[in-house]
Amino acid sequence: MDPYLVAVVADHAHLIEEFLHLHHHGEVELLWPKLLEGAGDRLGEVVELLGRQHVEIAVLLEESAQRLAVWRGCPTQETGDQLADTLEHLGTALTVHLGIEEKDVLPIVPEYVTAGEWRELGGHAINELPKDRIPIVFGMGMLASLSDAETVKLMLSPRH
């Protein structure tokens, strides 16, 4: 395999792992306590479920990081297949997890989280990512490809 292409793919996979860690850490530190304080009766069970899923996702992220390191150092069919298998399981777990967040949590966020608190949550991940990687995640990259134009403008607008 071309070492340059292996490095590009491995760097991108690592960035996704890093962003997921930051996303989940921000939720645990900044979002869940606020929501449970105001809407614990409505969201308690959902937050508990999402917390268990965070643990499952963290295990898969650790496994993918280990397999990614092995594949980066020895990019064979076997190490690639092992990495792909772990990433597939991670993708499945994330699809379920994010679906629950979108269906059960996001609709009530405006009732309990101020715009400033929401920006703080978003800033948590942005401020921790390497600055040269932010456009890949937010700009012309991963999130923009899945978002409508208005959402992209919001993601890229300067914080006030």
PyMOL commands that set and color helices and strands:
alter all, ss='L'
color gray80, all
select helices_A, chain A and resi 3-73+77-112+115-128+131-137+142-145+149-156
alter helices_A, ss='H'
color red, helices_A
deselect
rebuild
show_as cartoon
